[in-house]
Amino acid sequence: MNRSTKIAVIAVILVMVIIFAVGAIIILQPANTEDTSWVPRLDNYVTDDTYVLSDSDFNDLNDFCLAVEQNNTCQVAVLIVNSTNYNNVHVGVNDLALKVFEKNGIGQKGKDNGVLFVLSTADKSWRVVTGKGVEDILNGAKLTELQNTYLVPYMDTPENYSEGIKLFVYSIGLELTDHYVNTGPVPSPYPIDFIPLTGIELVIVIGIFVVLMIVTRGRAIFWIGLLFGRGGRGGFGGGSTGGGGSKGRF
């Protein structure tokens, strides 16, 4: 068997192994057919679709949430909408808050130390969602105390909404600053920290790359550069929630 034939045989074997492995991964992964394209992406700590917040309060809250994260890695996000009929999909404030939290991954991955406050002015309701890592600090009783003290008294007229929202978010952030203990970086679950692939997935990718390099005689590097050189967007830290928090109406 000459050298070129050996290379061809090895390439065929690698392709077969890769196809089998990818097929197994696809079969074993749970199906997820739910359309979440309507769920908004949050680009800042504070998103005010209704312009309820004054300019100064909006800027102060963004700066404050940044300071909280820099202090102990906790992430606090705020979303204010007119109605929970968001992008022509009607959900309650509870479902909206949970889906926004999950899609944006608020909080640090592995620490789950995020908090999301969603308020709907037309529905006159709000929901606070907490990550698992801060549920003990911001449990239902504590959140009820904070909202009754800092939020509810200001929700009598629209002119006072901005002040109440600011004070309530401040109170949440201060609770985290005073009581959350930053446990340091979470060990990466991946063999290579900055590549989000498990061991078997990494082997598959390397195998595909090797085969492509052989088949294309090195041109695969150019194609891969075109595919991944388009850039992306930033986001939150990848935290999750157990559904804890509080809700209310005004």
C-alpha positions, -999 to +999 in steps of 0.1 A: +000+000+000+016+033-011+016+065+009-013+082-009-035+051-004-027+050+033-037+087+036-069+081+018-078+051+040-070+071+072-092+100+059-121+077+053-118+061+087-117+095+104-147+107+084-167+076+095-157+081+132-166+117+130-200+110+114-208+084+140-197+106+169-217+137+157-247+115+151-245+101+186-242+136+201-273+148+182-293+118+192-284+120+229-291+158+231-326+167+242-348+183+216-355+220+221-381+233+197-392+264+217-388+296+198-372+322+220-362+346+192-387+371+206-370+372+240-349+404+242-312+405+245-299+429+271-269+450+260-266+470+292-273+466+329-304+488+325-329+486+296-358+511+297-381+507+267-406+531+282-383+560+291-398+559+326-364+565+342-350+600+341-317+604+323-298+609+356-314+578+372-308+557+342-271+566+341-268+563+379-283+528+379-260+516+351-229+529+370-242+514+402-247+479+387-213+481+372-198+489+406-217+459+422-202+435+396-167+450+401-171+446+438-181+409+441-190+397+405-227+397+411-247+410+381-279+430+385-300+438+354-331+459+350-357+457+322-386+481+320-413+475+294-446+490+286-464+456+282-455+420+285-470+416+250-434+416+239-427+414+201-463+402+195-459+373+219-481+377+250-467+363+283-471+373+319-444+393+336-433+361+355-426+342+323-410+372+306-386+377+335-376+340+336-370+338+299-350+370+298-329+358+327-323+324+311-316+337+276-291+363+288-275+342+314-274+369+341-248+362+367-215+344+365-215+309+352-209+284+380-218+310+406-253+319+394-251+352+412-274+372+390-306+393+397-331+405+371-358+431+379-385+434+353-413+460+355-443+464+331-459+498+333-491+489+314-496+457+333-487+474+366-466+445+377-431+435+384-410+404+389-376+398+405-357+367+394-326+356+414-298+332+406-293+301+428-262+316+443-279+346+459-313+330+468-303+329+505-295+366+505-324+378+484-351+353+495-388+361+492-391+376+526-361+400+521-373+410+486-408+417+500-393+439+527-372+458+502-400+464+477-424+475+504-399+499+517-383+513+486-406+505+456-443+504+465-444+539+481-433+554+449-456+536+425-486+557+431-480+581+402-459+578+371-439+608+381-425+588+410-417+556+392-381+565+384-372+573+420-388+541+433-371+519+407-337+535+415-341+530+452-353+494+449-324+484+427-300+502+450-313+482+479-308+450+460-273+459+451-264+469+486-277+436+500-254+418+476-225+441+483-229+436+521-236+398+522-224+380+491-190+364+495-171+361+462-157+326+461-132+334+434-130+320+399-150+288+391-129+260+376-136+256+339-155+224+330-137+224+297-102+210+289-092+244+274-107+273+294-114+296+266-129+270+242-164+259+254-160+223+242-160+190+262-132+165+257-151+144+231-163+175+213-128+188+211-115+155+197-143+156+170-134+192+160-097+183+158-106+153+137-128+173+113-100+199+110-074+173+102-096+157+075-104+191+060-067+200+059-060+167+041-089+169+016-084+206+009-046+206+010-046+234+036-073+256+022-095+249+052-077+275+072-088+302+049-124+290+050-124+288+088-110+323+090-139+336+068-165+318+090-153+329+124-138+363+115-171+381+115-172+391+152-199+387+178-216+404+207-209+406+244-233+396+271-237+386+307-219+359+325-239+328+317-256+324+351-288+304+358-318+306+381-338+282+402-369+305+398-365+323+431-373+359+437-405+379+442-433+397+423-459+424+429-484+448+415-490+485+418 
